[in-house]
Amino acid sequence: MTSLKPELKEISSPEIDGNSSPDSPVVLISSCLLGRDCRYDGKIITSEEVQVLTDHLRVVPVCPETELGLNSPRPPIKLWKRREGKMLLYQPAAQKFWHRKIRMKCLRYLRSNPYLAGMILKSRSPTCGPESCKFYRPGSSQPAGRTSGFLPALAARHDPFLPIIDEKDIKKPKKLYRFLTKIYALHDWLLLLDDFSIAGLHEFQADYKLMLLGFDQQGVDELGRIVARQKEYSESELKRKYLKKFIDCFSGRLTRGKWKNVVLHGFGHITEEISDEDRQKFLQMVEEFRHGRNNYHEMQNWLLNRAEKLNNDYLLKQKFLKPFPHDLASDLRSKYTAPDPFIEK
Ligand code: SF4
């Protein structure tokens, strides 16, 4: 599970692709989304958004089916689900079950990447697809419903905190924002575990404080209580409890009203150091944002810019101003979809 300390200091797996720095999060990506020739129907597909992300993330391309030696094209595999929940992968044309071998392969992906921070998977695939895959009752040719595919279901048991998204949801600004925010937060957590200390945990907590306040005020209070009671827990218990609550916080509802408060809280740390004119300009910008008349990028970039000019350490460390690298956000914005927590699509 992610809560355990990573065993490797360096990622040296030859499977890692991408052009990003070694400090970037490690993400598993379904190989077919990278234009590789591995699909059951022999088609080559690509996702433009995924392509942009590969420039910024450390990518582990995975295709559980072809890595077992299956060809492209091949007769399709179906997801069977028994009533008690057990999942099977069956290839009707070959009358062959594949779930045992695919399970081993998927466990290997999860266990051999201790810095794994997320997954981008092909929608609807019985092996890879998150949430919306058709499943069948054994022996029936009629779909019985939709569920998670084999790999994401296994990942949810092995590492319940791992953010997962598919190539369709990546086009939605709100879902993309949450996914990126979570994988970078999880990546920071994994780096903290590398050299864990209570002082480091306090610092981590301080850096995420304003961001988490935007998502979940009660969650922030709960995290504070967990840290305050750290002497009652073993180190592994403390890490597990903290991580669970930390990741839960990101599921909270973000609203313009809450985000306005977060931004004003941050602004309070520089308000004495700027001119009246600048102050009024910013407050106007915040009101415009509150009423949905501008996006949050403009307001945050303004605040970040002032924090840099004033060399304000407190603000510069706050993750809400830069939850993921700016060049990633601007690459996505200029080419495809800007991650934005307030835009529904
Ligand atoms: S969906 Fe998964 S198993 Fe199917 S071709 Fe893509 S990577 Fe391979």
Residues whose N, C-alpha, C, O or C-beta is under 5 A from the ligand:
A	BS01	SF4	S30 S31 C32 C38 R39 Y40 V62 C63 P64 E65 K122 S125 T127 C128
